[in-house]
Amino acid sequence: MVFPFKSVEDFKILIDEEHELFRKAVREFVENTVMPRWQEIEQTNQIPKEIFDAMREQGLFGVGFPEELGGQGGGQLMTAILMEEIARAVPSLAVAFGVNHLFGVPILLFGSDYLKKKYIPPVARGEKFGAHANTEPAAGSDVAGMQSKARKVNDHYIVNARKVFISGAEKADYFVVSARTVPLEQAVKETGKRWWGITVFVVERDWPGVKVGQQFKVMGMRGEQPYEVILEDVKVPAENVVGKENEGFKVVVTTYDYTRIGIASQAVGIAQAAFEKALNYALQRETFGQPLIAHEMIIQKIADMYMKLEAARLLTYWAASLADQKRPEFVIAASLAKAFATEAAEWIARQAIQIHGGYGVDTEMGVERYLRDAIITTIYEGTNEIQRLTIVRQLVRQAFGLKI
Ligand SMILES: Cc1cc2nc3c(=O)[nH]c(=O)nc-3n(C[C@H](O)[C@H](O)[C@H](O)COP(=O)(O)OP(=O)(O)OC[C@H]3O[C@@H](n4cnc5c(N)ncnc54)[C@H](O)[C@@H]3O)c2cc1C
Protein backbone atom coordinates (compact mmCIF):
# COMPACT_ATOMS: atom_id res chain seq x y z
CA MET A 1 0.00 0.00 0.00
CA VAL A 2 1.22 3.45 -0.92
CA PHE A 3 -0.92 5.31 1.57
CA PRO A 4 -3.78 5.91 0.74
CA PHE A 5 -3.38 4.29 -2.70
CA LYS A 6 -3.25 0.56 -3.15
CA SER A 7 -0.25 0.10 -5.39
CA VAL A 8 2.66 2.01 -6.89
CA GLU A 9 0.92 1.38 -10.22
CA ASP A 10 -1.65 3.96 -9.15
CA PHE A 11 1.00 6.59 -9.88
CA LYS A 12 1.15 5.73 -13.59
CA ILE A 13 0.40 8.59 -15.96
CA LEU A 14 -1.18 7.27 -19.16
CA ILE A 15 0.34 9.69 -21.64
CA ASP A 16 1.46 8.90 -25.19
CA GLU A 17 2.69 10.20 -28.55
CA GLU A 18 -0.76 11.51 -29.43
CA HIS A 19 -0.61 13.89 -26.46
CA GLU A 20 2.80 15.14 -27.56
CA LEU A 21 1.70 15.69 -31.18
CA PHE A 22 -1.26 17.63 -29.88
CA ARG A 23 0.93 19.72 -27.53
CA LYS A 24 3.26 20.61 -30.42
CA ALA A 25 0.36 21.67 -32.63
CA VAL A 26 -1.16 23.80 -29.87
CA ARG A 27 2.20 25.41 -29.08
CA GLU A 28 2.69 26.37 -32.71
CA PHE A 29 -0.80 27.87 -32.85
CA VAL A 30 -0.35 29.76 -29.58
CA GLU A 31 3.11 31.09 -30.47
CA ASN A 32 1.89 32.40 -33.85
CA THR A 33 -1.56 33.65 -32.94
CA VAL A 34 -1.74 34.41 -29.22
CA MET A 35 1.72 35.21 -27.86
CA PRO A 36 2.43 38.22 -30.12
CA ARG A 37 -0.69 39.91 -28.69
CA TRP A 38 -0.09 39.57 -24.93
CA GLN A 39 0.74 43.27 -24.51
CA GLU A 40 -2.35 44.41 -26.36
CA ILE A 41 -4.47 42.12 -24.16
CA GLU A 42 -2.86 43.47 -20.97
CA GLN A 43 -3.39 47.06 -22.09
CA THR A 44 -6.94 46.80 -23.45
CA ASN A 45 -8.15 44.17 -20.97
CA GLN A 46 -9.82 42.46 -23.96
CA ILE A 47 -8.99 39.31 -25.89
CA PRO A 48 -9.25 40.19 -29.62
CA LYS A 49 -12.10 38.50 -31.48
CA GLU A 50 -9.66 37.17 -34.11
CA ILE A 51 -8.05 34.94 -31.45
CA PHE A 52 -11.41 33.32 -30.66
CA ASP A 53 -12.11 32.99 -34.41
CA ALA A 54 -8.76 31.27 -34.95
CA MET A 55 -9.38 28.91 -32.01
CA ARG A 56 -12.77 28.06 -33.49
CA GLU A 57 -11.24 27.34 -36.90
CA GLN A 58 -8.70 25.02 -35.28
CA GLY A 59 -11.48 23.15 -33.46
CA LEU A 60 -9.86 23.92 -30.11
CA PHE A 61 -13.15 24.74 -28.38
CA GLY A 62 -14.19 21.13 -28.93
CA VAL A 63 -11.28 19.59 -27.02
CA GLY A 64 -12.60 17.67 -24.01
CA PHE A 65 -16.16 17.52 -25.39
CA PRO A 66 -17.43 14.19 -26.85
CA GLU A 67 -17.35 13.81 -30.63
CA GLU A 68 -21.00 12.72 -30.72
CA LEU A 69 -21.90 16.13 -29.26
CA GLY A 70 -19.89 18.15 -31.74
CA GLY A 71 -16.61 18.09 -29.82
CA GLN A 72 -13.14 16.86 -30.72
CA GLY A 73 -12.99 14.20 -28.00
CA GLY A 74 -9.82 13.99 -25.96
CA GLY A 75 -10.05 13.59 -22.23
CA GLN A 76 -8.84 15.44 -19.16
CA LEU A 77 -5.17 15.04 -20.02
CA MET A 78 -5.61 16.46 -23.51
CA THR A 79 -7.61 19.35 -22.03
CA ALA A 80 -4.92 19.89 -19.38
CA ILE A 81 -2.22 20.10 -22.07
CA LEU A 82 -4.28 22.60 -24.06
CA MET A 83 -4.92 24.78 -20.98
CA GLU A 84 -1.23 24.67 -20.03
CA GLU A 85 -0.03 25.69 -23.48
CA ILE A 86 -2.55 28.54 -23.75
CA ALA A 87 -1.72 29.78 -20.22
CA ARG A 88 1.98 29.78 -21.09
CA ALA A 89 1.15 32.65 -23.46
CA VAL A 90 -1.96 34.41 -22.10
CA PRO A 91 -3.48 32.83 -18.96
CA SER A 92 -6.75 34.77 -19.30
CA LEU A 93 -7.37 33.00 -22.63
CA ALA A 94 -7.18 29.69 -20.75
CA VAL A 95 -9.87 31.09 -18.43
CA ALA A 96 -12.02 32.05 -21.44
CA PHE A 97 -11.64 28.49 -22.73
CA GLY A 98 -12.11 26.95 -19.27
CA VAL A 99 -15.48 28.59 -18.57
CA ASN A 100 -17.01 26.64 -21.44
CA HIS A 101 -16.03 23.49 -19.55
CA LEU A 102 -17.41 24.91 -16.31
CA PHE A 103 -20.66 25.26 -18.24
CA GLY A 104 -20.45 21.94 -20.11
CA VAL A 105 -19.13 19.52 -17.47
CA PRO A 106 -22.20 19.69 -15.16
CA ILE A 107 -24.44 19.04 -18.18
CA LEU A 108 -22.28 16.15 -19.39
CA LEU A 109 -22.15 14.59 -15.91
CA PHE A 110 -25.73 15.18 -14.74
CA GLY A 111 -27.80 16.67 -17.58
CA SER A 112 -30.57 15.02 -19.59
CA ASP A 113 -30.06 14.01 -23.24
CA TYR A 114 -32.20 17.01 -24.15
CA LEU A 115 -29.81 19.43 -22.38
CA LYS A 116 -26.74 17.70 -23.80
CA LYS A 117 -28.02 17.82 -27.36
CA LYS A 118 -29.29 21.37 -27.13
CA TYR A 119 -26.44 23.15 -25.33
CA ILE A 120 -23.19 21.20 -25.75
CA PRO A 121 -22.75 21.15 -29.59
CA PRO A 122 -22.83 24.95 -30.14
CA VAL A 123 -20.36 25.46 -27.28
CA ALA A 124 -18.09 22.62 -28.45
CA ARG A 125 -18.05 24.12 -31.95
CA GLY A 126 -17.13 27.52 -30.50
CA GLU A 127 -20.30 29.13 -31.89
CA LYS A 128 -21.69 29.93 -28.44
CA PHE A 129 -20.08 30.60 -25.08
CA GLY A 130 -21.07 29.27 -21.68
CA ALA A 131 -20.39 30.47 -18.13
CA HIS A 132 -20.88 29.11 -14.64
CA ALA A 133 -22.69 31.29 -12.10
CA ASN A 134 -22.42 29.87 -8.59
CA THR A 135 -20.59 32.32 -6.29
CA GLU A 136 -22.70 34.89 -4.44
CA PRO A 137 -21.82 38.01 -2.45
CA ALA A 138 -22.14 36.10 0.85
CA ALA A 139 -21.40 32.55 -0.34
CA GLY A 140 -18.22 31.51 -2.15
CA SER A 141 -16.46 28.61 -0.44
CA ASP A 142 -19.66 27.86 1.46
CA VAL A 143 -21.76 26.89 -1.55
CA ALA A 144 -24.61 25.70 0.73
CA GLY A 145 -24.90 29.22 2.14
CA MET A 146 -26.28 30.61 -1.13
CA GLN A 147 -29.36 32.83 -1.03
CA SER A 148 -30.51 32.87 -4.66
CA LYS A 149 -33.98 31.36 -4.94
CA ALA A 150 -36.05 29.35 -7.38
CA ARG A 151 -39.65 28.23 -6.99
CA LYS A 152 -41.57 25.83 -9.13
CA VAL A 153 -44.70 27.09 -10.86
CA ASN A 154 -46.40 24.41 -13.00
CA ASP A 155 -43.91 23.37 -15.72
CA HIS A 156 -41.26 25.99 -15.01
CA TYR A 157 -39.28 27.71 -12.26
CA ILE A 158 -39.06 31.38 -11.36
CA VAL A 159 -35.43 32.14 -10.53
CA ASN A 160 -34.10 35.16 -8.63
CA ALA A 161 -30.35 35.18 -8.24
CA ARG A 162 -27.40 37.48 -7.68
CA LYS A 163 -24.06 35.97 -8.60
CA VAL A 164 -20.64 37.60 -8.39
CA PHE A 165 -17.18 37.06 -9.93
CA ILE A 166 -18.57 35.20 -12.95
CA SER A 167 -15.84 34.66 -15.54
CA GLY A 168 -16.86 34.84 -19.17
CA ALA A 169 -20.25 36.39 -18.30
CA GLU A 170 -19.88 39.29 -20.70
CA LYS A 171 -19.73 37.09 -23.79
CA ALA A 172 -21.75 34.13 -22.48
CA ASP A 173 -24.82 32.98 -24.38
CA TYR A 174 -25.69 30.39 -21.74
CA PHE A 175 -25.19 30.08 -17.99
CA VAL A 176 -25.47 27.29 -15.49
CA VAL A 177 -26.96 28.94 -12.41
CA SER A 178 -27.49 27.48 -8.95
CA ALA A 179 -30.29 28.56 -6.61
CA ARG A 180 -32.07 27.34 -3.51
CA THR A 181 -35.35 25.54 -4.16
CA VAL A 182 -35.62 24.91 -0.41
CA PRO A 183 -34.51 27.60 2.08
CA LEU A 184 -31.43 26.64 4.11
CA GLU A 185 -33.21 26.56 7.48
CA GLN A 186 -35.94 24.31 6.07
CA ALA A 187 -33.39 22.01 4.40
CA VAL A 188 -31.56 21.57 7.71
CA LYS A 189 -34.81 21.04 9.61
CA GLU A 190 -36.15 18.47 7.14
CA THR A 191 -33.00 16.55 6.23
CA GLY A 192 -30.26 17.62 8.63
CA LYS A 193 -28.17 18.50 5.57
CA ARG A 194 -27.05 22.06 4.76
CA TRP A 195 -26.20 21.06 1.20
CA TRP A 196 -29.66 19.80 0.35
CA GLY A 197 -32.26 22.00 -1.42
CA ILE A 198 -30.08 23.57 -4.14
CA THR A 199 -30.99 23.16 -7.83
CA VAL A 200 -28.90 23.90 -10.93
CA PHE A 201 -30.45 25.35 -14.10
CA VAL A 202 -29.37 26.16 -17.63
CA VAL A 203 -30.38 29.74 -18.37
CA GLU A 204 -30.07 31.57 -21.67
CA ARG A 205 -28.62 35.06 -21.75
CA ASP A 206 -31.42 36.58 -23.82
CA TRP A 207 -34.27 35.37 -21.62
CA PRO A 208 -36.21 38.21 -19.94
CA GLY A 209 -34.77 39.15 -16.54
CA VAL A 210 -31.18 37.95 -17.17
CA LYS A 211 -28.67 40.79 -16.73
CA VAL A 212 -24.89 41.03 -16.71
CA GLY A 213 -24.01 43.69 -14.12
CA GLN A 214 -20.82 45.35 -12.95
CA GLN A 215 -17.36 44.21 -13.91
CA PHE A 216 -14.99 43.23 -11.08
CA LYS A 217 -11.60 44.81 -11.67
CA VAL A 218 -9.33 42.03 -10.49
CA MET A 219 -5.53 42.29 -10.27
CA GLY A 220 -4.73 39.76 -13.00
CA MET A 221 -6.22 37.69 -15.81
CA ARG A 222 -6.53 40.85 -17.85
CA GLY A 223 -8.66 40.11 -20.89
CA GLU A 224 -11.08 37.98 -18.89
CA GLN A 225 -12.43 39.96 -15.95
CA PRO A 226 -15.36 38.51 -14.00
CA TYR A 227 -18.84 40.10 -13.83
CA GLU A 228 -21.91 40.20 -11.69
CA VAL A 229 -24.87 38.20 -13.07
CA ILE A 230 -28.41 39.03 -11.93
CA LEU A 231 -31.58 37.04 -12.58
CA GLU A 232 -34.86 38.80 -11.81
CA ASP A 233 -37.98 36.62 -12.00
CA VAL A 234 -36.48 34.60 -14.84
CA LYS A 235 -38.84 31.91 -16.16
CA VAL A 236 -36.85 28.69 -16.65
CA PRO A 237 -38.50 25.59 -18.16
CA ALA A 238 -38.43 22.53 -15.87
CA GLU A 239 -36.49 20.57 -18.52
CA ASN A 240 -33.58 22.99 -17.97
CA VAL A 241 -32.86 21.57 -14.50
CA VAL A 242 -29.40 19.92 -14.47
CA GLY A 243 -29.66 16.66 -12.53
CA LYS A 244 -32.26 16.32 -9.82
CA GLU A 245 -34.17 19.07 -8.07
CA ASN A 246 -32.66 19.86 -4.64
CA GLU A 247 -29.46 17.90 -5.42
CA GLY A 248 -27.62 20.69 -7.19
CA PHE A 249 -24.87 20.88 -4.57
CA LYS A 250 -23.52 17.57 -5.87
CA VAL A 251 -23.70 18.90 -9.43
CA VAL A 252 -21.62 21.95 -8.49
CA VAL A 253 -18.96 20.28 -6.35
CA THR A 254 -18.53 17.27 -8.66
CA THR A 255 -18.02 19.69 -11.57
CA TYR A 256 -15.14 21.35 -9.70
CA ASP A 257 -13.54 17.95 -9.00
CA TYR A 258 -12.92 17.81 -12.76
CA THR A 259 -12.46 21.44 -13.71
CA ARG A 260 -9.91 22.20 -11.00
CA ILE A 261 -7.47 20.04 -12.96
CA GLY A 262 -7.78 22.83 -15.54
CA ILE A 263 -6.78 25.42 -12.92
CA ALA A 264 -3.74 23.34 -12.02
CA SER A 265 -2.92 23.27 -15.76
CA GLN A 266 -3.25 27.06 -16.01
CA ALA A 267 -0.80 27.30 -13.11
CA VAL A 268 1.67 24.95 -14.81
CA GLY A 269 1.50 27.11 -17.96
CA ILE A 270 2.12 30.30 -15.95
CA ALA A 271 4.97 28.66 -14.03
CA GLN A 272 6.53 27.37 -17.27
CA ALA A 273 6.43 30.82 -18.85
CA ALA A 274 7.88 32.55 -15.78
CA PHE A 275 10.60 29.91 -15.48
CA GLU A 276 11.62 30.14 -19.14
CA LYS A 277 11.84 33.93 -18.95
CA ALA A 278 13.91 33.82 -15.75
CA LEU A 279 16.30 31.18 -17.10
CA ASN A 280 16.88 33.08 -20.35
CA TYR A 281 17.45 36.31 -18.47
CA ALA A 282 19.86 34.66 -16.01
CA LEU A 283 21.90 33.40 -18.97
CA GLN A 284 22.06 36.80 -20.69
CA ARG A 285 22.25 39.41 -17.92
CA GLU A 286 25.71 40.10 -16.51
CA THR A 287 26.52 41.52 -13.07
CA PHE A 288 29.97 41.79 -11.48
CA GLY A 289 31.50 40.57 -14.75
CA GLN A 290 29.57 37.31 -14.84
CA PRO A 291 26.21 36.12 -16.13
CA LEU A 292 23.58 35.95 -13.38
CA ILE A 293 23.45 32.17 -13.72
CA ALA A 294 27.03 31.96 -12.42
CA HIS A 295 26.00 33.40 -9.04
CA GLU A 296 25.25 30.70 -6.52
CA MET A 297 22.13 32.31 -5.09
CA ILE A 298 20.65 32.58 -8.59
CA ILE A 299 21.56 28.95 -9.36
CA GLN A 300 19.69 27.89 -6.25
CA LYS A 301 16.62 29.91 -7.22
CA ILE A 302 16.60 28.42 -10.74
CA ALA A 303 16.98 24.88 -9.40
CA ASP A 304 14.16 25.35 -6.88
CA MET A 305 11.91 26.90 -9.53
CA TYR A 306 12.52 23.96 -11.83
CA MET A 307 11.88 21.39 -9.07
CA LYS A 308 8.52 22.95 -8.25
CA LEU A 309 7.58 23.35 -11.91
CA GLU A 310 8.12 19.69 -12.78
CA ALA A 311 6.50 18.46 -9.56
CA ALA A 312 3.46 20.63 -10.38
CA ARG A 313 3.31 19.25 -13.92
CA LEU A 314 3.56 15.63 -12.73
CA LEU A 315 0.78 16.07 -10.15
CA THR A 316 -1.43 17.76 -12.74
CA TYR A 317 -0.91 15.12 -15.46
CA TRP A 318 -1.37 12.39 -12.85
CA ALA A 319 -4.70 13.84 -11.67
CA ALA A 320 -5.85 14.20 -15.30
CA SER A 321 -4.77 10.67 -16.14
CA LEU A 322 -6.61 9.23 -13.11
CA ALA A 323 -9.73 11.16 -14.17
CA ASP A 324 -9.39 9.78 -17.71
CA GLN A 325 -9.26 6.28 -16.22
CA LYS A 326 -12.41 7.11 -14.21
CA ARG A 327 -10.60 6.30 -10.98
CA PRO A 328 -12.36 7.79 -7.93
CA GLU A 329 -8.96 8.69 -6.42
CA PHE A 330 -8.67 11.41 -9.04
CA VAL A 331 -10.56 13.73 -6.65
CA ILE A 332 -7.75 13.80 -4.08
CA ALA A 333 -5.16 14.02 -6.88
CA ALA A 334 -7.00 16.98 -8.42
CA SER A 335 -6.94 18.87 -5.12
CA LEU A 336 -3.26 18.03 -4.55
CA ALA A 337 -2.48 19.26 -8.07
CA LYS A 338 -4.58 22.43 -7.81
CA ALA A 339 -3.17 23.54 -4.47
CA PHE A 340 0.44 22.59 -5.24
CA ALA A 341 0.61 23.86 -8.83
CA THR A 342 -1.03 27.21 -8.08
CA GLU A 343 1.25 27.87 -5.11
CA ALA A 344 4.24 26.73 -7.15
CA ALA A 345 3.24 29.14 -9.93
CA GLU A 346 2.89 32.00 -7.44
CA TRP A 347 6.31 31.25 -5.95
CA ILE A 348 8.00 30.74 -9.33
CA ALA A 349 6.50 33.98 -10.68
CA ARG A 350 7.80 35.84 -7.62
CA GLN A 351 11.32 34.42 -8.13
CA ALA A 352 11.17 35.31 -11.83
CA ILE A 353 10.51 38.94 -10.88
CA GLN A 354 13.41 38.91 -8.42
CA ILE A 355 15.80 37.45 -11.01
CA HIS A 356 14.83 40.25 -13.41
CA GLY A 357 15.60 42.92 -10.79
CA GLY A 358 14.04 46.29 -11.68
CA TYR A 359 12.90 44.99 -15.06
CA GLY A 360 10.89 42.34 -13.23
CA VAL A 361 8.46 44.94 -11.92
CA ASP A 362 8.31 46.86 -15.22
CA THR A 363 4.91 46.00 -16.69
CA GLU A 364 6.29 46.30 -20.26
CA MET A 365 8.54 43.28 -19.63
CA GLY A 366 5.61 40.91 -19.11
CA VAL A 367 7.06 39.20 -16.03
CA GLU A 368 5.07 40.68 -13.12
CA ARG A 369 1.82 39.71 -14.86
CA TYR A 370 2.57 36.05 -14.05
CA LEU A 371 2.39 36.80 -10.33
CA ARG A 372 -0.89 38.69 -10.68
CA ASP A 373 -2.37 35.80 -12.67
CA ALA A 374 -0.95 33.06 -10.42
CA ILE A 375 -2.46 34.56 -7.26
CA ILE A 376 -5.92 34.33 -8.83
CA THR A 377 -5.45 30.62 -9.54
CA THR A 378 -5.00 30.02 -5.79
CA ILE A 379 -8.46 31.50 -5.19
CA TYR A 380 -10.99 30.36 -7.78
CA GLU A 381 -12.64 26.97 -8.17
CA GLY A 382 -12.13 26.24 -4.51
CA THR A 383 -9.52 28.26 -2.63
CA ASN A 384 -6.40 26.41 -1.60
CA GLU A 385 -7.68 26.32 1.99
CA ILE A 386 -10.74 24.43 0.70
CA GLN A 387 -8.43 22.11 -1.32
CA ARG A 388 -6.62 21.26 1.92
CA LEU A 389 -9.94 20.42 3.56
CA THR A 390 -10.83 18.15 0.61
CA ILE A 391 -7.42 16.47 0.67
CA VAL A 392 -7.65 15.54 4.36
CA ARG A 393 -11.32 14.52 4.17
CA GLN A 394 -10.65 12.27 1.17
CA LEU A 395 -7.50 10.86 2.76
CA VAL A 396 -9.24 9.91 5.99
CA ARG A 397 -12.22 8.48 4.10
CA GLN A 398 -10.12 6.39 1.72
CA ALA A 399 -7.62 5.17 4.29
CA PHE A 400 -9.85 4.63 7.33
CA GLY A 401 -13.42 4.76 5.97
CA LEU A 402 -14.12 7.68 8.33
CA LYS A 403 -16.13 10.81 7.56
CA ILE A 404 -14.76 14.01 9.13
C1 LIG B 1 -11.00 36.15 -11.05
C2 LIG B 1 -12.07 35.31 -10.46
C3 LIG B 1 -12.91 34.58 -11.29
C4 LIG B 1 -13.94 33.80 -10.75
N1 LIG B 1 -14.78 33.12 -11.60
C5 LIG B 1 -15.88 32.48 -11.09
C6 LIG B 1 -16.85 31.88 -11.96
O1 LIG B 1 -16.71 31.87 -13.18
N2 LIG B 1 -17.95 31.33 -11.40
C7 LIG B 1 -18.18 31.32 -10.05
O2 LIG B 1 -19.20 30.81 -9.62
N3 LIG B 1 -17.24 31.87 -9.20
C8 LIG B 1 -16.12 32.45 -9.68
N4 LIG B 1 -15.20 33.03 -8.83
C9 LIG B 1 -15.44 33.03 -7.40
C10 LIG B 1 -14.48 32.13 -6.62
O3 LIG B 1 -14.73 30.79 -6.89
C11 LIG B 1 -14.63 32.50 -5.12
O4 LIG B 1 -14.07 33.78 -4.95
C12 LIG B 1 -13.93 31.49 -4.23
O5 LIG B 1 -14.59 30.26 -4.25
C13 LIG B 1 -13.84 31.98 -2.78
O6 LIG B 1 -15.06 32.43 -2.32
P1 LIG B 1 -15.15 33.86 -1.60
O7 LIG B 1 -14.50 34.86 -2.48
O8 LIG B 1 -16.57 34.09 -1.24
O9 LIG B 1 -14.28 33.71 -0.29
P2 LIG B 1 -14.77 33.09 1.10
O10 LIG B 1 -15.47 31.82 0.89
O11 LIG B 1 -15.49 34.16 1.86
O12 LIG B 1 -13.38 32.82 1.80
C14 LIG B 1 -12.57 33.85 2.35
C15 LIG B 1 -11.28 33.22 2.89
O13 LIG B 1 -11.60 32.31 3.94
C16 LIG B 1 -11.13 31.02 3.63
N5 LIG B 1 -12.09 30.03 4.10
C17 LIG B 1 -13.43 29.99 3.85
N6 LIG B 1 -13.97 28.92 4.45
C18 LIG B 1 -12.97 28.27 5.08
C19 LIG B 1 -12.89 27.08 5.87
N7 LIG B 1 -13.95 26.31 6.09
N8 LIG B 1 -11.68 26.74 6.37
C20 LIG B 1 -10.58 27.47 6.12
N9 LIG B 1 -10.59 28.60 5.39
C21 LIG B 1 -11.77 28.98 4.88
C22 LIG B 1 -11.00 30.99 2.11
O14 LIG B 1 -10.09 30.01 1.68
C23 LIG B 1 -10.52 32.39 1.84
O15 LIG B 1 -9.15 32.47 2.09
C24 LIG B 1 -14.12 33.77 -9.34
C25 LIG B 1 -13.26 34.49 -8.51
C26 LIG B 1 -12.26 35.26 -9.05
C27 LIG B 1 -11.35 36.03 -8.12
The ligand as an SDF file (V2000), in Angstrom:
LIG
                    3D

 53 58  0  0  0  0  0  0  0  0999 V2000
  -10.9990   36.1540  -11.0480 C   0  0  0  0  0  0  0  0  0  0  0  0
  -12.0670   35.3080  -10.4570 C   0  0  0  0  0  0  0  0  0  0  0  0
  -12.9100   34.5780  -11.2940 C   0  0  0  0  0  0  0  0  0  0  0  0
  -13.9440   33.8030  -10.7490 C   0  0  0  0  0  0  0  0  0  0  0  0
  -14.7810   33.1180  -11.5950 N   0  0  0  0  0  0  0  0  0  0  0  0
  -15.8770   32.4830  -11.0850 C   0  0  0  0  0  0  0  0  0  0  0  0
  -16.8450   31.8840  -11.9590 C   0  0  0  0  0  0  0  0  0  0  0  0
  -16.7070   31.8690  -13.1820 O   0  0  0  0  0  0  0  0  0  0  0  0
  -17.9510   31.3340  -11.3970 N   0  0  0  0  0  0  0  0  0  0  0  0
  -18.1780   31.3230  -10.0470 C   0  0  0  0  0  0  0  0  0  0  0  0
  -19.2020   30.8090   -9.6170 O   0  0  0  0  0  0  0  0  0  0  0  0
  -17.2440   31.8700   -9.2010 N   0  0  0  0  0  0  0  0  0  0  0  0
  -16.1250   32.4550   -9.6750 C   0  0  0  0  0  0  0  0  0  0  0  0
  -15.1980   33.0350   -8.8340 N   0  0  0  0  0  0  0  0  0  0  0  0
  -15.4390   33.0280   -7.4010 C   0  0  0  0  0  0  0  0  0  0  0  0
  -14.4810   32.1280   -6.6240 C   0  0  0  0  0  0  0  0  0  0  0  0
  -14.7330   30.7850   -6.8940 O   0  0  0  0  0  0  0  0  0  0  0  0
  -14.6260   32.4960   -5.1190 C   0  0  0  0  0  0  0  0  0  0  0  0
  -14.0680   33.7820   -4.9510 O   0  0  0  0  0  0  0  0  0  0  0  0
  -13.9300   31.4880   -4.2280 C   0  0  0  0  0  0  0  0  0  0  0  0
  -14.5950   30.2610   -4.2470 O   0  0  0  0  0  0  0  0  0  0  0  0
  -13.8380   31.9790   -2.7780 C   0  0  0  0  0  0  0  0  0  0  0  0
  -15.0630   32.4310   -2.3190 O   0  0  0  0  0  0  0  0  0  0  0  0
  -15.1530   33.8590   -1.5990 P   0  0  0  0  0  0  0  0  0  0  0  0
  -14.4960   34.8580   -2.4750 O   0  0  0  0  0  0  0  0  0  0  0  0
  -16.5740   34.0890   -1.2400 O   0  0  0  0  0  0  0  0  0  0  0  0
  -14.2810   33.7090   -0.2890 O   0  0  0  0  0  0  0  0  0  0  0  0
  -14.7740   33.0920    1.1050 P   0  0  0  0  0  0  0  0  0  0  0  0
  -15.4740   31.8210    0.8920 O   0  0  0  0  0  0  0  0  0  0  0  0
  -15.4890   34.1600    1.8600 O   0  0  0  0  0  0  0  0  0  0  0  0
  -13.3810   32.8230    1.8010 O   0  0  0  0  0  0  0  0  0  0  0  0
  -12.5690   33.8500    2.3530 C   0  0  0  0  0  0  0  0  0  0  0  0
  -11.2810   33.2170    2.8890 C   0  0  0  0  0  0  0  0  0  0  0  0
  -11.6000   32.3070    3.9410 O   0  0  0  0  0  0  0  0  0  0  0  0
  -11.1320   31.0150    3.6340 C   0  0  0  0  0  0  0  0  0  0  0  0
  -12.0870   30.0310    4.1000 N   0  0  0  0  0  0  0  0  0  0  0  0
  -13.4290   29.9860    3.8540 C   0  0  0  0  0  0  0  0  0  0  0  0
  -13.9740   28.9210    4.4510 N   0  0  0  0  0  0  0  0  0  0  0  0
  -12.9740   28.2660    5.0790 C   0  0  0  0  0  0  0  0  0  0  0  0
  -12.8870   27.0840    5.8700 C   0  0  0  0  0  0  0  0  0  0  0  0
  -13.9500   26.3140    6.0900 N   0  0  0  0  0  0  0  0  0  0  0  0
  -11.6770   26.7370    6.3720 N   0  0  0  0  0  0  0  0  0  0  0  0
  -10.5820   27.4740    6.1240 C   0  0  0  0  0  0  0  0  0  0  0  0
  -10.5900   28.6050    5.3890 N   0  0  0  0  0  0  0  0  0  0  0  0
  -11.7680   28.9780    4.8790 C   0  0  0  0  0  0  0  0  0  0  0  0
  -10.9970   30.9880    2.1080 C   0  0  0  0  0  0  0  0  0  0  0  0
  -10.0890   30.0060    1.6850 O   0  0  0  0  0  0  0  0  0  0  0  0
  -10.5200   32.3950    1.8440 C   0  0  0  0  0  0  0  0  0  0  0  0
   -9.1520   32.4710    2.0900 O   0  0  0  0  0  0  0  0  0  0  0  0
  -14.1230   33.7680   -9.3440 C   0  0  0  0  0  0  0  0  0  0  0  0
  -13.2650   34.4920   -8.5090 C   0  0  0  0  0  0  0  0  0  0  0  0
  -12.2600   35.2550   -9.0490 C   0  0  0  0  0  0  0  0  0  0  0  0
  -11.3540   36.0260   -8.1240 C   0  0  0  0  0  0  0  0  0  0  0  0
  1  2  1  0
  2  3  1  0
  2 52  2  0
  3  4  2  0
  4  5  1  0
  4 50  1  0
  5  6  2  0
  6  7  1  0
  6 13  1  0
  7  8  2  0
  7  9  1  0
  9 10  1  0
 10 11  2  0
 10 12  1  0
 12 13  2  0
 13 14  1  0
 14 15  1  0
 14 50  1  0
 15 16  1  0
 16 17  1  0
 16 18  1  0
 18 19  1  0
 18 20  1  0
 20 21  1  0
 20 22  1  0
 22 23  1  0
 23 24  1  0
 24 25  2  0
 24 26  1  0
 24 27  1  0
 27 28  1  0
 28 29  2  0
 28 30  1  0
 28 31  1  0
 31 32  1  0
 32 33  1  0
 33 34  1  0
 33 48  1  0
 34 35  1  0
 35 36  1  0
 35 46  1  0
 36 37  1  0
 36 45  1  0
 37 38  2  0
 38 39  1  0
 39 40  1  0
 39 45  2  0
 40 41  1  0
 40 42  2  0
 42 43  1  0
 43 44  2  0
 44 45  1  0
 46 47  1  0
 46 48  1  0
 48 49  1  0
 50 51  2  0
 51 52  1  0
 52 53  1  0
M  END
$$$$
